[in-house]
């Protein structure tokens, strides 16, 4: 059988997610919000300057009888330290992430719990991005693998090990090739959302951490190195305190930790330590 193209693989993932979701009953719960985060110490590979960014976020999470869905779209606006191609204005980026979990215990009707684990899932999904810089990235990432869902008193803690395959584009003149299919690599993903209370205040500690293995050579034939990315935040339910509206308006502080950004190393801008201010409006 002919090896499917990246577009066909992506289509298969979307079709599988749609078929699985559509074949089950309606969502048992869902949460959708618009978010905003702001920071002044973001970085970009090859750029020695700190970058100020405004990030608008749309996130939807829902559960159904056999699993759950996660969808997130970030729209990132940089200042002039990260310029758009051919201009003095800051670059604009869109980054879309989708993950689907199929819970094996629900699928088979047999409990999949053991030790601290309450469920085992199969997860699949994709990332897509585009940015209007001279580099002109167009990331296409497919991931699939098992997820352990831990039994915590409230919220969730998920640990996944993914097979990852990535394609990207470089429009800059210094690239030896414009289209790159990286070597397959593994991704270790930890995601968490843990609500708690301090007196009358409702808070949550949330975030994710990715460890990506090396993925072969980049656009200039340079070997990539393992990459780490963590985004985390501590949020306060200000809506509940202000007018009694539970899980409506959250505000807090966050932090982005990135090492060897995109697998780059030995150049400016590949490591990020960026505190952020964050808001979420749930509806």
N, C-alpha and C positions, 0 to 999 in steps of 0.2 A: 504494500500500500504506500502511496506517495506521502511523504512527510508533510503535514499541514503547514501552511504559511502562517506567520504571526497573526494576520488578520483573521484567518480561519480558526486559529486557536482561541483568539479573543472572542470570536463569535460563538464558539462552542461553550466557553465559560458562561457567557451571557445567556445562551439558550438553556444550559443546564440549570442556572439559577432561576430562570423564569419558569421552567417546567417543574422544578421541585417546589417552588413557592406556590405556583398556580394549582398544583395537584393537591395541596393541603388546604385545610380550613383557613378562614380569615385570621388576621393577626390577633394574638391573645393579649399583647400589649405593644405600645410603641411610644417613642419619645423623639420629638423633632425640635431643633432649635437653630436660631441664628446666633453666631458668635462673632466676637471681635477681639483681636489681640494686637498689641503695639509694643515695639521694642526698638532700641537704637543701636544695638551691638550685634546685629546679624553679620554674617560674612559670606563671601562668595570666592570659590577657588581662583587663584591668580590675582586677586584684588586685595591689596593691603589695607584698604579703608573699611571702617565700620559702616554698615548700611542700616538706615532707618527704614522700617517696614510697617505698613498698615495691612492687616490681614482680616478679610471678611470670610466667615465660615458658615457653611450650611451642613448640618449633620442630621441624619435620620437613622434610628435603630428600632427594629421591630422583631417580635418573636411570633412564631406560629407553631403548629402542633408538632413539627419535626425538626425545628431549628430556629435560626434567626439570621437577620440581615443587618449589615452596617454599610452606610453610604456617607462619605464626607467629601465636600468640595471646598477647597481653599482658594480664594482670590487674593493674591499678594501684590501689593504696590510698593515698590522700592523708591527711595529718594535718588537724587542724581549721582550718588556714589556708586550705584549699580545701574548704569545708563541703558536705555533702550537703544536698539540699533539705529544708527544714523541720526541721533538727536541728543539733546541735553537733558531730556526728561528722564525720570526713573522708569525702570522696566516693570512690566506687568506680567504676572505668571498665573496660570490656572493649574491646579493639581487636584485630580479626582482619585479617590480610593473607594473600592467596593470589596467587601468580604461576605461570604455566605458560609454559615456553619450548618452542617447536617449532624444532628445529635444521634449517635448510634444507639443509645439506650432507648430513645423514643422510636427509632426506626425499627428495631428488632423486638421491642416490647420486653427486653430483658435488661435488668439494671447493669450499668457499666461503672458503678462506683467501686472504688478501692482506696483504702487509706484516706488521705486528705482530699482525694479526687471524687467529685460527685457525678461527673459525666465525661465521656470521651466524644469528641466531634471530629468530623472531617471538614476541613476548611479549604475553600478555593476562592480566588478573586483576582483582581487586577489593579494596577495603578496606571494612570495616564497623566501626562503633563505637557504643557507648552509654555514658552516664554519668549518675549519679543526682543531678546538681546542679539548681539552679533553671533553668539554661539548658537542661538536658535534651537535649544533642545526640544526633542519630542520623545519623551520617555514612554516606553510600553513595557510593562512588567506583569508577568503572570506568576502566581504563587499557588501552591497546593500542599497540604500536609495535615498531620494530626494535631489536635488541640486538646490539652488537658484543662478541664474546668474545675477549679478548686472550690471546696465547700467552705465559704466564709459566712459569718453571721449576717452581714448585709453587703449588698453590692456584688462585685465579681472580681475574680483574678483568673486570667486565662494565660496559659503557656503553650506556644505553638512552635513546631519545627517545620519550616516550609522548604520545599524545592522551589527555587526561584530562577526565572529565565527572563533576561532583559534585553531590549533593543533601544537604541537611541540614535540621535542625529547631531552632527556638528556642522554648522555653516561658517565657522570662522576660518580665516585663511591659514592659520597655523596647524590645522588638523591634516594629517596624512590621508585620512579617509573621512567621508561624510556620513556614511551609514555603518553602524557597528552593531553586531550581534555578540553580546558578551558571552563568556563561558557560563554554563549553569552554575549556580552557587546555592548555598544553604542560608536561610535566614532564621535566626532564633528571635521570636517575638514574645514579649511579655506585655500584657495590657491589664489595666486595673481601674476600678472605680469603687471607692470605699467611702460611703457616707458615715458621718458620726455627728454627735451633738456635744456642744460645750454650753451648759446652762440652757438658755432659751434659743441659742443660735444653732442652726443646722449648717453643717459644712460637708465638703467632700474633697477627698484627695484622689486625683485621677491622673492618668497618663499612659504612656507606652514607652517601651524600650526595644530597639531593633539592633541585633548584631548580624551584619552581613559578611559572609566569607568573601575572600578575594574572587574576582570574576574575570581573570585573564587580563589581556592587554587593552589599553584605552585607545583613543583616536590617534595618538602619536606613537603607538607601539610600546608604551611604558606599562609595566606590570602594575596592576592595581593592588591595593592592600585592604585588609579587613576594615569595615566601616562600622561606626557606632552612632546611633541617634536616639536621644531621649527627649521627649516633651512631657512635662508634668506641670500640674497646677494645684493650688489650694484655693477652693472657692467657697464663698459664703452666700447663703440663700437670703439676699437682702430683701427680696419681695415678701418673704414670710415675716421678717421683722418689721418691715415698713407698713404693709397693709394686709398681712395675713394670707397672701397669695403664695401657697407652697409650690416650689419647683417652677417658678415663673422667671424671676430675674436673679441671676447669680453674678457676683463680682469677685475678683480675686487677683492673685499674682501667680505667674508661671515662670518656667525656666526651660530654655532649650540648650541641650548639650549635644554637640556633634563633633565627631573625630573622623579624620580622613574622609571628608565630605565627598560623596559619589565615588569613593575609592581612591581619590587623589591623595598625594603625600609629597612632602618635601617642597612645598610652595606656600606662599601666603594665602590666607583665607580658607584653609581646609579644616580649621578647628573653630568651633563656635561655642561661646558661653554667653548667652543672651537672656537676661531677665525680661519678663513681659508683664504688662497689665492686661487683664482679660475680662470680658463680659459674655454672658449667655442669656438669650431670651427664648424661653421654651413656650411652645404653643401647641 
